[in-house]
Amino acid sequence: MNIFFPILEIGYYVVFSILIGHVALQFVPEAYKPNINISKSILLLSTLGIFIFTLGPVLLTISYFRESVGLIQAINAVLTDFQVGRAWIFIGYMSVFLWMTILLNGSKYIQGLWLFLMVLAVGYSSHVASLSLWVGLFAHSAHFLMVTIWTGILIHVAWFSNDHQKWPKFLRWFTPFAIICIIIIFVSGIMLMINIVEPKDYVKSWVLPYGQMLLLKHISIIPVLLFAFINGVLAKKSATNPSFNPRHWIKAESFIILIVFYFTSVLGMLSPPHEVEFTVRSEGASQWVEWMLGRDILSTLNIGLTINSLAGFLITISIIFLALIVISFKNVKPSVAVFFGCSFIFALYSGLIFSMNI
């Protein structure tokens, strides 16, 4: 798979987060948020970035049909007949309106309207929406909105603020708000997943590239939640210490979120396996999984989980890495905690793969 497409996917998560976070913070009184200094140029470039980065799924779909029907016909068909193409055209118009609104210092309500309509277009273009329109539209839009608004606020506070004196007041409203976002993200995420991979086939799907990315995405969410706990609870207790700067730990959390975005972007480029057993028999299993397990995988009928000594060791190590993230708070640099977070993802992923019994 071309690395170009995942980069585009990561890009549109980032620019949407910047813009949605910017609009959301406009509704927060100045006394309850750090001073945010983000230039209009960054906002305008982010708006342009939405139009460019959301082109990724369109180009990928065109590439699927180019060889069979020709480039021109493939472009025409995708832009007129496919939900992903029609959504991209709609997003293009909305991004122009948003660009003009930001340039002219327009109302935050109008900015929010354009962004909300674009979020709905993202949900409309999702894979689940192509299978079940209203379920996909609602679930994917809610999932995407909550992810970007939570991440967007963190990005602004971490990278575009210049003080942390108002941190206690900021956490007073942001912590419960983040909890609500996380709950909606989990509920909508489950709704999306069960429309692609049935719960009974979740472990079996790990032998396929799509299942691999889904597993890595789910694992990488765990250190994000732990960093959120640190920044929302532990950092709150340290706010009285004038030497403590919470922005460094929020930056660390944003790096882990970027890892989640990467796995999500690769996931969006892969074909979902609605029938895992059929996909394995017709297309074959992931060569990476076959290499790790040292055997060919021809069927998923007997796949299960059995904790052996190697798997148990790796899972134990992953728990230790998770504990080290908390222990490292206030004692080491946040970059070390990011290293522990990445190590946790690698260790737990390896432990779960090695625990597969085929």
N, C-alpha and C positions, 0 to 999 in steps of 0.2 A: 504494500500500500504506500502510495506517495506521501511523504511527510508533509507536503504542501497543504493537504486538506486538513489534517489535525491542527496545524498552525492557524489556519483560517478559523477553525472552530474555537480554539482557545482565544483568539483575538476578539471574536464577537461576544464571548462571555465577559471578557475584560472591559470592552468599551460599553457594553450594556450596563455593566456594574457601575462604571464611573458615572454614567449619565443618570441612571436610576438613583444611585446614592446621592448625587448632586441635587436632584429634584426632591428626594425624600427629606434631606437635611434642611431644605428651605422652609419646610413646615415645622421645624423644631425651633423654639425660641432661643435666642442667642445665649441666654443664661444657662441653657441645658446642653450645650455642645461646645467643643473646643473651637477656637478660631480657625476657620478653613480658608486657605488661600490657594485657589485653583484658577489658573488663567483661562480667559475665554477662548484662547487658541487651543488649549487642550480639549475643551468641551466641543469646539467646532470640529477638531480633528477626530474626536471620538464619534461624533455624528456621521462624519464622512466614513469612518471606519466601520460603522454598522452596515452601510450600503456595500462596502467592499467585502467585509468578512462573511456576511450572510450569503455571499455568492458561492461559498464552498460547496454546500449540498447541491446547488444547481449545477455547478461544473461537474461534480461527481456523477450526478444522474445523466448528464449529457454524455459523459465518457462511457457510460454503460451501453448507450444505444448508438454511439457514433459509428462503430464498425458495421453494424447491421443495416442502418438506414441512411447513413451519411451525416456529416456534421451539420449542414444547414437544416435538414429535416429534423434532426435530433434537437437542435436549439429551438426550432419553432414548436415542436411537440411538447418539450419540457416547459417552456414559458407559457404555453396556452392551455395545455391539457393536464398538467401535473400540478398538484397542490403546492409542491415546493417552489415551482416556477411562478405561479400566480402570487404566492405569498411574498416572494422576493421583489416582484414588481410593486406590490402594495407597500412593502417596507421601504422601497426606494422613494416613493412619493412621500411617505410619512417622515423619512429622514430629511428630505428637502424642507418640509414644513418645520420640522424641529430645528434645523440649521438656521432658518430665517428667524424663528422665534428667539433662539439664543442670541443671534447676532443683534437683534433689535431690543434685547433685554425684555422680552415678552413675559407674560404672566406665568408664574409657576404652575398654575392650573392648566394652562394650554400646553406647556412643556410636558406635564404629567399625562395629559390626554394623548398626545402623539406617541409617547413611550408606551402607554397602556395598549394602544391599538397595535403597536409593533409587537408587543409581547403576545397578544392574541394571534397575530400572524405567525409568530414562531410556533405557537401551539398548534395552529391550523396546518402547518407544514410538517409536523412531527410524524414519525412512522405510525404511532398508535392512532393518530387522527385519521390516517389513511385506512385503518382497519375499522375503527369505530369513531366517527367524527366527533360526537359530543363528549364522549369519555376522554378521547385524546386531547381535544381542544381545551376542556376544563382542567384535566389533570396536568398536562404538560405546561399549560400557561401558568397555573398556580405554582407548579414546581419551579419553573424558570423564574418567575417573578420573585418568589421568596428567596431563592438562591442569590439572585442579583441584587436585591435590595439589602439583604444582610451583608453580602460581600462588599457591595458598593459603599455602604456606610463605613465598614472597616477600612476600606482602601482610602477613603477621604480622611478619616481620623489618623490613620497610620502614616500616610505619605504626603498629605496636604495640610496638616494642622501644624501650628507652631507653638502650642502650649499644651499643658495638661493640668492646669489649675482647676478646671471645671470637671475633671474626671469623675469625682463622686456623683455629681448631678447628672452627668452623661450616663453613667452606669445605672442610675436609679430608674431610668426609663428604658435604656437599651437592653439590659439583661432580660427583663420579662418579654420585651419585643423579640429578642433573638430566640428565646424559648418557643414563642408562638411560631416563628419562622421555621424552626427546626421540626416542630410537630407537623406543620403543614407539608414541609419537604418530605418527611418520612411517609406520611399518609399518601400523598400524591405519588411519591416514588414507588410505593407498593402497588398502587393502582396501575401505574405504567408497566411495572415489571410483570405482573400477572397476566397482562395482555400480550406479552412477548414470550416469556418463559414461565411455564406453569411451576408453582412451588415444588411439586414432586420431582420436577426435572432440574431443579436449580443446581444441585451438586453434579448431576450428569452433564450439564451444560459447560462445566469447567474444562472439559476436553476439547471444546471448540474455542476459536479466537474470541468470539463474542462473549462467551461465558468467562473467559480469562479476564477480559477487560471489566466485565460486570463485577467479578470477584474483587479485582484490584480497586475498583471504585468504592465498593462497599467497605473494604478494609481501610482505605485511605481516609474515609470519613471519621473513623475512630479517633486518630490523633487530632483531627480538626475539632471534634467535640471536646477533647481534653484541653486543647489550647483555649477554646472558648470558655471552659470552666476556669482555667487559670486567669484569663483576662477579665472574666466577669465576677469571679468570687475572690480568688487569692489576691489579685491586683487591687481589688477594692479595699482589702484590709491593709494594703501597703500604701494606699493613697496619701496617708498622713505623713509619710516619709518624703521630705522635699527632694531627696537625691534620687528617688525612684521615678523613672520615666517609663510609663506603660506603653508608649508608642513603639519601643523596640520589640516588645512581645507581640503587639498587634501585627507588626511587620512580619514576625516569624509565623504567625497564624496565616497571614495572607500568602506566604510561600507554600505552606501546606495546602491551602485552598487551591493554589495554582496547580499542584500535583493532581488534585481531584479533577480540576478542569481538563488536564491532559488526558486522564483516563476516560473522562466523559467524551472528550472530542474524538478519541480513537474509537470509542464505542459507537458514536454516531456515524462513523464511516463504514462500519461492518454490517453485514446482513444478519438480521435477527433470526435465530433458529427456532421457528415455531414448533417444529417437530425435531427434537434433538436426535433421536435414534435414526430417523430418516436422513438427517443432514450428515451424520457420521458415516452412514453406509454409502451415501451418494457422493459426498465431497471429501470424506476423510477427517480424521481428528487433527488437532493442532500438532505440528511437528515438534514444537517446543515442549509440550506436555509429554509426548512420546519419548523425547530425549531425556527429560527429567526422570520419568518412570522406567526408562530402559526397556520399553516394549511397545509393540504395535497395538493400537486400539482400533478394533474392528466393530465393536458393539458397546452400547451403554446399558444393556439390560441388567447386568449384574454389578454395576458400579455402586459402591457404598463407601462409608468412612470407617476406617479402623486406625486407632491411634497406636502406632508402633513406636519403638524407642527413638528413632530419628525424628519422627513427626512430633512426639512429645517433647523432645529436647528443644526443637525449634519454636514450638508454641510457648514453652516456658521462657525461652530467651526473649520472645516477643513481648511477653508480659513484663519482664524485667526492663526492657527498653521503654515500655509505656510508663512504668514507675519512675524511671530515670528522668523522664520529661518533667514530672511534678517535682522530683527531688532537686532538679537543676534550677528551679525557679528561685531567683535572687542570689543563687550561688555561682552560676556560670553564665556565659553569654547566651542569648537566645538562639544564636546560630548553632550552638551545640545541641540545644533541644530540638532544632529542626533535623539535625543529623540523627538524633535518637528516634524522631518520628519516622524518618525514611527507613531507618534500620528496622523499626517495628513492622512497617509495611512489608519489607522484604522477608523478614523472619516468619511472620504469620502466614504470608502467602506461600512460602516454601513449605511450612509445616502442614498447611491444609492440603497442598498438592501431594506431598509425600504420604499423607494419611488416606489417600484414595485407594480403595481396594477394587481392582478390576478383574 
